[in-house]
Amino acid sequence: MVDLKGQYQNIKEQVNTSIAEVIENTTFINGPEVKTFQKNLEQYLGVKHVIPCANGTDALQIAMMGLGLKPGDEVITADFTFAATVEVIALLQLTPVLVDVDPDTFNIDTAAIQNAITPKTKAIVPVHLFGQCANMDEIMRLAKDHKLYVIEDNAQAIGATYTSANGHKAKAGTIGDVASTSFFPSKNLGCYGDGGAIFTNNDELAHTIRGIVNHGMYKRYHHDVVGVNSRLDSIQAAILNAKLPKLDTYNKARQLAARKYNAAFKTINTIITPLTKKNCDGLCELCDCHVFHQYTLKVKNVDRDALVQHLNDNGIPCGVYYPIPLHRQKAYLDKRYKEEDFPVTNQLIKEVISLPMHTELDDEQINFISSKVIEFVNG
Ligand SMILES: *Cc1c(COP(=O)(O)O)cnc(C)c1O
């Protein structure tokens, strides 16, 4: 699905040198690389504060702790996403409220958010799924009207740009009150282990969060709030410093691969290629609306699981993200959920298939993969 080795070959010297430097200096924790990465990422995103942490799941949890959400507060998020999002809501004893998604973008359905708002609702967590922003104009409007926090789960869309209806552009993760991201190796900006970060433009919240990631300390050995231990290693920060300048190039390579897949499937009416917000092909220079963390097709009237098997039999890895809706996961069952509230997610889990998507895909691979998909769906 990803080719981390191929990508490493092209940055090997730089990465090896910066890792060696950390080892020579033995500044493994909170070394200067971490601060440099924080500054570099703040500048790249155009956001006031980046707080590095240990992984994307912690980042979400810490963002919610920083906002002071309390047990019983309801937090609305998407039914069709990775479990980390709902997991941290439940861990903090907040009440997760799962809602359905949009069939074209796979992102949280804003009408469903509106229907789910109650007097107990305190926050919305849109997930920018597969590399494309949720409908932030509408989400921010709902949040403003109902005085809710917006926590962007940006683990899959780092580098994507969101364009508002008024033409204003902002990087994914800089629009809500706070955002989280992950540097898991296969993410668009991946390190060589676990890593994550929180972003915000709010000075006070940034200060609170900086303490939370470090045992609730604002002054050494003074623990003002209950915190956690969640740090980005210096070695991971050094790797990220080498990779961040390439992020736009990496995302362009993904967009180019997506464009080639789209062209290959254009005439196949049982295959629905990913829709981007402006229905562009994700390559126009001004528009980075989709950074293709995943390239996800919907197949209609096709045995999707047999297609997965066919591709695997031909040595092609592929993924089904996500095969089970969160509202049906044992850990998150809730009497308030009714199957008829999730028609889109319930359909998507049967139709989606994600093809290999990474920065090193070449034409030959794309042609081979798409021809094997077409061979199967055309029977
Ligand atoms: C990867 C991911 C996370 C969690 O990130 P980790 O670094 O693996 O903890 C959270 N949310 C979404 C949507 C993700 O894709």
The ligand as an SDF file (V2000), in Angstrom:
LIG
                    3D

 15 15  0  0  0  0  0  0  0  0999 V2000
   -3.9170    7.5320   12.0830 C   0  0  0  0  0  0  0  0  0  0  0  0
   -5.1010    8.1810   12.6180 C   0  0  0  0  0  0  0  0  0  0  0  0
   -5.2210    8.5420   13.9600 C   0  0  0  0  0  0  0  0  0  0  0  0
   -4.2610    8.1060   15.0280 C   0  0  0  0  0  0  0  0  0  0  0  0
   -2.9360    8.3720   14.8270 O   0  0  0  0  0  0  0  0  0  0  0  0
   -1.8080    7.5290   15.6080 P   0  0  0  0  0  0  0  0  0  0  0  0
   -0.5830    8.3380   15.4130 O   0  0  0  0  0  0  0  0  0  0  0  0
   -1.7590    6.1890   14.9390 O   0  0  0  0  0  0  0  0  0  0  0  0
   -2.2060    7.4280   17.0230 O   0  0  0  0  0  0  0  0  0  0  0  0
   -6.3350    9.2500   14.3610 C   0  0  0  0  0  0  0  0  0  0  0  0
   -7.3030    9.5760   13.5030 N   0  0  0  0  0  0  0  0  0  0  0  0
   -7.2510    9.2200   12.2020 C   0  0  0  0  0  0  0  0  0  0  0  0
   -8.3560    9.6300   11.2960 C   0  0  0  0  0  0  0  0  0  0  0  0
   -6.1620    8.5040   11.7170 C   0  0  0  0  0  0  0  0  0  0  0  0
   -6.1310    8.1620   10.4240 O   0  0  0  0  0  0  0  0  0  0  0  0
  1  2  1  0
  2  3  1  0
  2 14  2  0
  3  4  1  0
  3 10  2  0
  4  5  1  0
  5  6  1  0
  6  7  2  0
  6  8  1  0
  6  9  1  0
 10 11  1  0
 11 12  2  0
 12 13  1  0
 12 14  1  0
 14 15  1  0
M  END
$$$$
